[in-house]
Amino acid sequence: TTIINSLKNLGKSYSNQELVRKILRCLPKSWTPKVTAIEEAKDLSTLPLEQLLGSLMTHETTMKNHENVEVSKKKSIAFKASKEDSESDEDGDVALITSQFK
């Protein structure tokens, strides 16, 4: 949008169709499935620039949410084990009885 506005200020303007096609062409390869879906589902000659940008922003938000979910699934919790010696055998007997009772 900034580039488009700057070009308009310099006297160069593009039609809506040209802008839509230029934006779709400049997206990275990771966006290829979305670009293909837009090209097949929409008539690019009548697709408003605002609708295209809204669709792309929605897709970007969805991709970020999926990345966050994948990262949170990868996190795991580790516990540190420690061994404490009991002072007497009575403590061990009480612990054994308690664990068997449960």
Secondary structure, DSSP 8 states (H G I E B T S, - for coil): -HHHHHHHHTT----HHHHHHHHHHHS-GGGHHHHHHHHHHS-TTT--HHHHHHHHHHHHHHHHHHHHHHHHHH------------SSHHHHHHHHHHHHH-
